[in-house]
Amino acid sequence: MITAIVFVEAEVARIPEVAEEIASLPGITEVYSVTGSIDLIAVLRVRSHEEVATLVADRLNKVPGILDTETHIAFRAYSSHDLEAAFSLGVE
């Protein structure tokens, strides 16, 4: 499974509608409204890089109100459980 995180800059007046439309796309698992230089973060999980390309370039980028996107592919996932185990090595 491939996980990608997409930073989305959207028209301010359309952020809720853009978020809802992105969330309805197949392969999008979460959409967050955030503070900072971007407006939304979308998380997608698909089976192939081709699906990432299709979802981002052909579907997500065509949602009305999106001004710009930046896509990041995740290499590894770390959960709090994994991090606790890593930092407790050698501790008795």
C-alpha distance (Angstrom), angle and dihedral (degrees) to the residues before:
residue distance angle dihedral
M1 . . .
I2 3.80 . .
T3 3.79 119.4 .
A4 3.79 120.5 -160.0
I5 3.79 129.2 -178.5
V6 3.79 116.0 -150.0
F7 3.80 121.4 -161.6
V8 3.79 109.2 -151.2
E9 3.79 129.3 -160.8
A10 3.79 109.8 -162.3
E11 3.78 140.1 177.7
V12 3.81 103.4 -84.6
A13 3.80 94.7 -130.9
R14 3.83 91.3 53.0
I15 3.82 102.3 44.0
P16 3.85 95.6 112.6
E17 3.82 93.0 47.1
V18 3.80 92.5 44.8
A19 3.81 90.8 49.6
E20 3.80 92.2 50.4
E21 3.79 93.0 48.1
I22 3.82 92.2 48.2
A23 3.82 90.5 48.0
S24 3.80 90.1 55.0
L25 3.81 93.8 57.7
P26 3.83 115.1 105.8
G27 3.80 109.5 -107.1
I28 3.81 95.3 28.1
T29 3.80 107.9 114.4
E30 3.80 101.5 175.3
V31 3.79 141.0 9.4
Y32 3.80 122.5 -165.8
S33 3.78 129.8 -167.6
V34 3.81 105.7 -141.2
T35 3.77 143.5 179.8
G36 3.77 123.9 -115.5
S37 3.77 133.9 50.4
I38 3.82 93.9 -27.6
D39 3.79 129.2 56.2
L40 3.80 105.3 -150.0
I41 3.79 139.4 18.4
A42 3.79 117.2 -153.0
V43 3.79 122.4 -166.0
L44 3.77 118.1 -155.9
R45 3.77 130.5 -173.9
V46 3.79 119.5 -166.7
R47 3.81 138.6 152.3
S48 3.82 101.1 -114.6
H49 3.79 143.9 25.6
E50 3.80 87.8 -117.8
E51 3.82 88.6 60.9
V52 3.82 89.6 51.2
A53 3.79 89.9 52.8
T54 3.80 93.2 46.7
L55 3.79 94.8 45.5
V56 3.81 95.8 46.5
A57 3.80 101.8 35.2
D58 3.78 100.9 33.3
R59 3.81 103.1 31.9
L60 3.80 116.0 15.7
N61 3.82 97.4 40.8
K62 3.80 89.4 53.0
V63 3.81 95.2 58.5
P64 3.82 107.0 118.1
G65 3.79 111.4 -109.6
I66 3.81 97.6 32.2
L67 3.79 111.4 125.5
D68 3.81 101.0 176.8
T69 3.81 142.4 -9.5
E70 3.79 136.4 -160.2
T71 3.80 118.5 -163.9
H72 3.80 126.0 -153.8
I73 3.82 122.8 -171.4
A74 3.81 114.9 -146.1
F75 3.81 116.6 -130.0
R76 3.81 98.5 -172.7
A77 3.78 137.0 4.9
Y78 3.78 121.0 -137.3
S79 3.77 120.8 -167.2
S80 3.81 124.6 -164.2
H81 3.81 86.6 -107.0
D82 3.83 90.9 56.4
L83 3.80 92.4 47.8
E84 3.81 93.2 48.6
A85 3.81 90.0 52.0
A86 3.82 92.3 48.8
F87 3.80 94.1 50.6
S88 3.77 94.5 44.6
L89 3.81 95.4 58.0
G90 3.78 109.9 129.3
V91 3.80 93.5 9.9
E92 3.79 114.0 124.0
